[in-house]
């Protein structure tokens, strides 16, 4: 066998190994994102219509969360937020819309106090999806009801469901006293 044939075979083998390695890396990354984001992975894929762009967005969310300075709530903040939540619950009977709006503002306050994005609903959803992926759908559904309520299109039952969704997110984001904060690896 001539030297040029050997070089060609080696180059071809290296190229095949690189392609296989790249494919395995992409598969591993996709599996990680599916496992971490759950239903949000499928939703993002549907929204973007392209796997590479959707996965890029999810990776961006993970990276952003890993760079934030997430902090625990002090016992006094936790107590204050808990009392405010109880006030929201009590308000629901007489003013469901006002109670849901107050719950939305309260969650935004907790998110901000913890160090997550609190600017827009889109930013909050992105951060929640990366840090608390199992609660993203609840937050998203509740937020959609808030937007419908603002247009006068949400029923009392819609508001009740939104409040229940917010409660799930509230419990998770409020955290326990000794909570180890989630960091995306």
KEPATOR-682870 format. One record per residue: residue number from 1; z, x, y of N, C-alpha, C in turn. Coordinates in steps of 0.001 Angstrom, whole numbers. Atoms other than C-alpha are relative to their C-alpha. Layout:
N
<r NUM,<Z,X,Y>,<Z,X,Y>,<Z,X,Y>>,
...
This chain:
185
<r 1,<0,846,-1163>,<0,0,0>,<0,901,1237>>,
<r 2,<125,-815,-1197>,<-903,1345,3374>,<1131,-307,976>>,
<r 3,<-1054,106,-993>,<1533,1887,6218>,<-193,-1248,867>>,
<r 4,<255,1163,-860>,<-109,-817,8379>,<283,-1310,-729>>,
<r 5,<-305,1203,780>,<229,-3379,5576>,<1516,-201,-111>>,
<r 6,<-1466,71,95>,<3921,-2561,5170>,<583,-483,1328>>,
<r 7,<-480,412,-1329>,<4485,-2900,8924>,<-296,-1480,231>>,
<r 8,<383,1415,-159>,<2644,-6248,8939>,<922,-898,-816>>,
<r 9,<-886,790,864>,<4763,-7532,6043>,<1407,-52,594>>,
<r 10,<-1346,-53,-590>,<8000,-6399,7712>,<56,-862,1260>>,
<r 11,<34,799,-1224>,<7030,-7956,11049>,<-50,-1491,-339>>,
<r 12,<87,1401,412>,<6077,-11206,9330>,<1335,-483,-561>>,
<r 13,<-1298,375,569>,<9378,-11245,7400>,<1040,-180,1093>>,
<r 14,<-949,107,-1116>,<11371,-10629,10586>,<-291,-1275,794>>,
<r 15,<361,1216,-728>,<9455,-13415,12348>,<458,-1244,-744>>,
<r 16,<-447,1139,809>,<10169,-15822,9479>,<1520,-129,70>>,
<r 17,<-1467,31,-79>,<13868,-14875,9539>,<464,-504,1375>>,
<r 18,<-359,482,-1333>,<14009,-15440,13302>,<-214,-1502,136>>,
<r 19,<292,1436,-64>,<12399,-18867,13005>,<1032,-784,-807>>,
<r 20,<-998,671,838>,<14727,-19851,10151>,<1366,25,688>>,
<r 21,<-1274,-105,-722>,<17727,-18566,12141>,<72,-955,1172>>,
<r 22,<44,910,-1137>,<16670,-20532,15205>,<136,-1453,-453>>,
<r 23,<-92,1366,531>,<16204,-23704,13171>,<1413,-321,-487>>,
<r 24,<-1370,209,472>,<19620,-23281,11525>,<975,-118,1178>>,
<r 25,<-860,80,-1190>,<21229,-22671,14925>,<-143,-1372,667>>,
<r 26,<212,1315,-616>,<19646,-25820,16368>,<622,-1110,-823>>,
<r 27,<-590,1023,880>,<20707,-27864,13349>,<1525,18,120>>,
<r 28,<-1454,-127,-124>,<24250,-26525,13606>,<480,-557,1346>>,
<r 29,<-360,499,-1327>,<24365,-27258,17356>,<-97,-1517,38>>,
<r 30,<168,1456,30>,<23027,-30774,16813>,<1128,-661,-781>>,
<r 31,<-1083,567,817>,<25596,-31429,14092>,<1334,59,744>>,
<r 32,<-1232,-123,-803>,<28410,-30133,16314>,<48,-1092,1067>>,
<r 33,<28,1003,-1066>,<27330,-32395,19164>,<152,-1405,-552>>,
<r 34,<-151,1324,636>,<26970,-35418,16853>,<1451,-246,-389>>,
<r 35,<-1394,151,435>,<30436,-34808,15420>,<939,-158,1192>>,
<r 36,<-907,39,-1145>,<32066,-34234,18792>,<-176,-1274,829>>,
<r 37,<248,1105,-919>,<30403,-36956,20869>,<-124,-1357,-679>>,
<r 38,<105,1270,714>,<29971,-39611,18177>,<-1091,-889,568>>,
<r 39,<956,979,-519>,<28292,-42706,19594>,<-635,421,1321>>,
<r 40,<556,-469,-1278>,<27791,-41013,22962>,<-1211,903,-236>>,
<r 41,<1169,-826,347>,<25389,-38593,21244>,<-1238,-893,-109>>,
<r 42,<1138,910,182>,<23140,-41467,20179>,<-399,-663,1318>>,
<r 43,<293,645,-1283>,<23417,-43145,23567>,<-733,960,935>>,
<r 44,<634,-990,-868>,<22509,-39957,25410>,<-1416,309,-482>>,
<r 45,<1328,-223,570>,<19601,-39346,23060>,<-941,-1141,387>>,
<r 46,<813,1172,-377>,<18346,-42877,23730>,<-323,29,1497>>,
<r 47,<211,-35,-1449>,<18818,-42494,27501>,<-1019,1061,412>>,
<r 48,<893,-1097,-366>,<16980,-39163,27660>,<-1343,-81,-710>>,
<r 49,<1245,129,740>,<14373,-39989,25036>,<-519,1300,-592>>,
<r 50,<415,-1313,491>,<14212,-36324,24045>,<1246,743,-480>>,
<r 51,<-1180,-635,598>,<16617,-34532,21714>,<423,1248,764>>,
<r 52,<-353,-1257,-662>,<16455,-31191,23484>,<661,-253,1360>>,
<r 53,<-592,313,-1313>,<17148,-32670,26934>,<1364,-671,-157>>,
<r 54,<-1280,692,227>,<19912,-34954,25598>,<1070,991,-436>>,
<r 55,<-979,-993,461>,<21617,-32108,23770>,<351,977,1118>>,
<r 56,<-286,-853,-1151>,<21284,-29962,26881>,<1018,-646,929>>,
<r 57,<-956,729,-837>,<23123,-32636,28859>,<1393,1,-633>>,
<r 58,<-1294,12,676>,<25884,-32897,26258>,<638,1388,14>>,
<r 59,<-519,-1374,-86>,<26248,-29106,26175>,<506,300,1409>>,
<r 60,<-438,-184,-1386>,<26472,-29117,29977>,<1356,-660,228>>,
<r 61,<-1290,693,-127>,<29310,-31663,29767>,<1115,807,-653>>,
<r 62,<-1009,-814,696>,<31168,-29545,27218>,<359,1233,819>>,
<r 63,<-244,-1216,-769>,<30753,-26441,29321>,<793,-312,1261>>,
<r 64,<-719,375,-1219>,<31916,-28206,32462>,<1480,-244,-285>>,
<r 65,<-1386,295,356>,<35066,-29491,30771>,<762,1281,-334>>,
<r 66,<-685,-1237,400>,<35859,-26065,29340>,<338,861,1210>>,
<r 67,<-252,-796,-1193>,<35767,-24614,32864>,<964,-666,984>>,
<r 68,<-924,700,-898>,<37981,-27242,34511>,<1434,463,-240>>,
<r 69,<-1427,-297,108>,<41628,-26598,35177>,<743,-1313,-269>>,
<r 70,<-664,1244,381>,<42969,-29605,33276>,<1500,259,-27>>,
<r 71,<-1451,-224,-103>,<46636,-30012,33961>,<759,-1227,-509>>,
<r 72,<-829,1123,457>,<49413,-32103,32501>,<550,-766,1202>>,
<r 73,<-675,781,-1034>,<50962,-34874,34491>,<1482,352,-40>>,
<r 74,<-1443,-217,-50>,<54481,-34243,35653>,<686,-1263,-516>>,
<r 75,<-714,1214,439>,<57112,-36599,34241>,<58,-1069,1094>>,
<r 76,<-67,998,-1077>,<57393,-38242,37664>,<-1366,-663,216>>,
<r 77,<1341,604,-115>,<53605,-38730,37893>,<-255,-952,-1157>>,
<r 78,<203,857,1175>,<53519,-40132,34369>,<768,-1309,178>>,
<r 79,<-809,1200,-220>,<56313,-42544,35253>,<-611,-873,1096>>,
<r 80,<624,747,-1104>,<54605,-43532,38525>,<-1244,-737,-492>>,
<r 81,<1222,628,503>,<51279,-44194,36776>,<330,-1115,-1001>>,
<r 82,<-404,1030,952>,<53013,-46140,34007>,<479,-1249,737>>,
<r 83,<-473,1139,-791>,<54745,-48341,36584>,<-1172,-716,676>>,
<r 84,<1174,607,-625>,<51455,-48899,38405>,<-802,-800,-1029>>,
<r 85,<716,742,1048>,<49859,-49922,35100>,<716,-1315,-289>>,
<r 86,<-772,1224,244>,<52643,-52424,34470>,<-213,-1009,1125>>,
<r 87,<280,883,-1137>,<52055,-53814,37960>,<-1387,-630,-132>>,
<r 88,<1360,532,228>,<48329,-54185,37144>,<34,-1101,-1051>>,
<r 89,<-94,998,1067>,<49172,-56042,33949>,<624,-1288,506>>,
<r 90,<-666,1190,-528>,<51523,-58391,35748>,<-924,-760,956>>,
<r 91,<912,603,-967>,<48866,-59046,38391>,<-1145,-759,-689>>,
<r 92,<1173,558,672>,<46242,-59997,35796>,<58,-1522,-101>>,
<r 93,<-133,1452,184>,<47589,-63539,35280>,<-497,-756,1228>>,
<r 94,<357,705,-1229>,<47135,-64551,38913>,<-1318,473,620>>,
<r 95,<1181,-577,-641>,<44260,-62262,39895>,<-698,971,-962>>,
<r 96,<627,-887,997>,<42225,-60944,36933>,<-951,1024,613>>,
<r 97,<942,-925,-632>,<39521,-59431,39124>,<708,1108,759>>,
<r 98,<-768,-997,-754>,<41995,-57705,41394>,<727,965,-922>>,
<r 99,<-722,-849,954>,<43952,-56417,38400>,<-941,1018,-646>>,
<r 100,<966,-926,614>,<40846,-54910,36799>,<-444,1045,1016>>,
<r 101,<367,-970,-1040>,<39812,-53315,40082>,<1135,1004,229>>,
<r 102,<-1150,-898,-157>,<43336,-51906,40462>,<106,953,-1199>>,
<r 103,<-27,-852,1198>,<43185,-50606,36866>,<-1066,1082,103>>,
<r 104,<1077,-980,-196>,<39883,-48891,37669>,<448,1081,980>>,
<r 105,<-483,-973,-986>,<41400,-47235,40751>,<1124,855,-581>>,
<r 106,<-1109,-737,613>,<44498,-46268,38777>,<-521,1061,-964>>,
<r 107,<580,-981,926>,<42447,-44609,36048>,<-685,1129,756>>,
<r 108,<641,-1033,-814>,<40435,-42775,38685>,<1063,945,555>>,
<r 109,<-1096,-832,-501>,<43714,-41543,40162>,<565,934,-1069>>,
<r 110,<-508,-832,1100>,<44941,-40291,36786>,<-1013,1087,-344>>,
<r 111,<1059,-962,315>,<41610,-38625,36065>,<5,1127,1032>>,
<r 112,<-28,-992,-1083>,<41748,-36882,39433>,<1248,869,-92>>,
<r 113,<-1252,-754,98>,<45391,-35876,38998>,<-24,997,-1161>>,
<r 114,<98,-895,1163>,<44569,-34335,35613>,<-985,1139,221>>,
<r 115,<951,-1060,-287>,<41706,-32288,37089>,<-1423,-283,-430>>,
<r 116,<1363,383,371>,<38659,-34173,35831>,<-741,-481,1237>>,
<r 117,<818,516,-1106>,<35788,-35376,38028>,<432,-1428,305>>,
<r 118,<-408,1351,-378>,<36773,-38433,39978>,<-938,-577,1053>>,
<r 119,<908,435,-1058>,<33849,-38747,42380>,<-696,-1304,-307>>,
<r 120,<766,1199,317>,<31489,-41229,40808>,<291,-428,-1438>>,
<r 121,<-188,500,1370>,<31602,-43389,37704>,<-793,847,-990>>,
<r 122,<824,-823,890>,<28826,-41254,36224>,<721,1312,-328>>,
<r 123,<-753,-1233,240>,<30905,-38082,36660>,<1207,-259,-903>>,
<r 124,<-1170,312,824>,<33981,-39760,35188>,<-408,-245,-1449>>,
<r 125,<476,262,1354>,<32003,-40996,32197>,<-383,1308,-685>>,
<r 126,<398,-1287,587>,<30548,-37508,31649>,<1227,795,-437>>,
<r 127,<-1206,-761,361>,<33995,-35888,31693>,<760,-670,-1137>>,
<r 128,<-691,705,1085>,<35566,-38580,29524>,<-746,189,-1311>>,
<r 129,<774,-149,1236>,<32708,-38269,27045>,<217,1359,-641>>,
<r 130,<-213,-1342,546>,<33349,-34534,26647>,<1448,213,-439>>,
<r 131,<-1412,-233,312>,<37156,-34621,26652>,<580,-1045,-951>>,
<r 132,<-516,1103,803>,<37829,-38005,25019>,<-1160,-841,-525>>,
<r 133,<1224,706,389>,<34575,-38968,23295>,<235,-1340,-687>>,
<r 134,<-265,1252,705>,<36195,-41702,21205>,<322,-1148,960>>,
<r 135,<-332,1037,-988>,<37070,-43571,24435>,<-1108,-219,1033>>,
<r 136,<1087,120,-969>,<33785,-43207,26282>,<-565,-1410,41>>,
<r 137,<583,1347,39>,<32411,-46542,25121>,<931,-998,692>>,
<r 138,<-954,907,-657>,<35601,-48329,26254>,<-76,141,1514>>,
<r 139,<52,-207,-1448>,<35454,-46735,29685>,<-1312,-528,573>>,
<r 140,<1325,439,-462>,<31739,-47415,30024>,<-63,-1529,65>>,
<r 141,<31,1470,23>,<32126,-51097,29018>,<843,-586,1129>>,
<r 142,<-862,502,-1065>,<35029,-51632,31406>,<-643,224,1360>>,
<r 143,<654,-301,-1264>,<33133,-49943,34216>,<-1169,-947,266>>,
<r 144,<1107,948,-157>,<30108,-52190,33604>,<514,-1373,441>>,
<r 145,<-589,1286,-409>,<32358,-55256,33914>,<425,68,1459>>,
<r 146,<-382,-155,-1411>,<33730,-53910,37202>,<-1222,-170,897>>,
<r 147,<1221,130,-815>,<30192,-53588,38539>,<-497,-1443,17>>,
<r 148,<412,1413,29>,<29351,-57130,37377>,<956,-846,834>>,
<r 149,<-993,739,-787>,<32592,-58410,38934>,<-291,137,1496>>,
<r 150,<308,-224,-1413>,<31624,-56843,42250>,<-1193,-838,456>>,
<r 151,<1151,859,-315>,<28393,-58896,42091>,<315,-1479,-267>>,
<r 152,<-395,1371,287>,<30341,-62035,41128>,<-532,-516,-1316>>,
<r 153,<621,394,1256>,<28921,-62060,37592>,<876,236,-1226>>,
<r 154,<-882,-243,1141>,<31978,-61401,35395>,<947,-1180,-186>>,
<r 155,<-924,1098,305>,<33930,-64144,33676>,<1417,547,-174>>,
<r 156,<-1382,-409,248>,<37681,-64087,33189>,<116,688,-1352>>,
<r 157,<-17,-645,1312>,<37069,-63230,29545>,<-583,1407,81>>,
<r 158,<554,-1345,-211>,<34872,-60297,30610>,<1060,915,617>>,
<r 159,<-1039,-788,-669>,<37679,-59119,32889>,<1147,339,-956>>,
<r 160,<-1056,-269,986>,<40233,-59464,30090>,<-411,1132,-941>>,
<r 161,<496,-1054,898>,<38085,-57340,27780>,<-44,1351,713>>,
<r 162,<34,-1247,-779>,<37592,-54759,30519>,<1403,577,129>>,
<r 163,<-1374,-458,-148>,<41337,-54604,31032>,<499,642,-1299>>,
<r 164,<-380,-556,1304>,<41886,-54006,27303>,<-663,1364,-200>>,
<r 165,<695,-1289,112>,<39254,-51241,27365>,<664,1048,892>>,
<r 166,<-669,-937,-902>,<40905,-49637,30379>,<1355,433,-560>>,
<r 167,<-1305,-337,570>,<44248,-49794,28587>,<-141,1108,-1044>>,
<r 168,<229,-1046,1008>,<42855,-47724,25694>,<-199,1357,660>>,
<r 169,<274,-1255,-698>,<41573,-45094,28085>,<1256,481,724>>,
<r 170,<-1237,-340,-706>,<44769,-45193,30148>,<978,695,-936>>,
<r 171,<-952,-584,950>,<46929,-44495,27093>,<-402,1419,-391>>,
<r 172,<466,-1319,419>,<44789,-41535,26085>,<87,1018,1126>>,
<r 173,<58,-964,-1092>,<44334,-39911,29472>,<1370,250,611>>,
<r 174,<-1349,-212,-512>,<47915,-40453,30573>,<688,1097,-796>>,
<r 175,<-524,-1069,844>,<48923,-38300,27618>,<1485,-111,-263>>,
<r 176,<-1415,-95,350>,<52240,-37514,26073>,<611,1157,779>>,
<r 177,<-698,-1065,-705>,<54849,-35214,27582>,<-341,1379,-517>>,
<r 178,<281,-1304,587>,<54031,-32378,25191>,<-1444,111,-469>>,
<r 179,<1397,32,421>,<50313,-33039,24926>,<-645,1372,120>>,
<r 180,<863,-1172,-106>,<48081,-30124,24120>,<-1326,-516,490>>,
<r 181,<1187,544,-626>,<45125,-30664,26354>,<-1234,438,-742>>,
<r 182,<1241,-249,708>,<41735,-30910,24819>,<-845,977,775>>,
<r 183,<949,-934,-551>,<39426,-28048,25425>,<-1188,35,-946>>,
<r 184,<1207,-27,823>,<35885,-28061,24207>,<-232,1441,-424>>,
<r 185,<221,-1371,479>,<35254,-25072,22010>,<-1459,316,-97>>,
